[in-house]
């Protein structure tokens, strides 16, 4: 049987090297995160300012929840 080396001479250039599973998983996770950020901030000119505003609002809400006096301030139930 003969070898067909002339017809396989360029085949090595066409081979696609696949990364190991861990690298591939990391690449997919990064791509998914990037897509999620693009979807979240679509139409937003300054996403950093939006994040700061959200954090400030959350902190304000948390402070308001903690500032309610314990044991009171709500509705009273009276059984008559």
C-alpha positions, 0 to 999 in steps of 0.5 A, a space after each residue: 500500500 502506498 502513502 498519499 503524502 502529497 494530498 495531505 500536505 496542507 491538512 495540518 494547517 486546517 486542524 483546529 486546536 480545541 482548548 482543554 475543558 477548563 479553559 473552554 468553560 472559563 471562556 464560555 463563562 466570560 462570554 456569558 457574563 459579557 452578554 449579560 452586561 450588554 443586555 443589562 446596560 443596553 441604552 445606558 450611557 454611563 453604567 458606572 453611574 447607574 450602579 452607584 445610584 442603585 447601591 446608594 438607593 439600596 443603602 438608603 432603603 436598608 437604613 430606613 428599614 433599620 430606623 423603624 423603632 422596635 415594637 411599635 409604629 405599626 397598626 394596632 389590632 383590637 378585638 372587640 
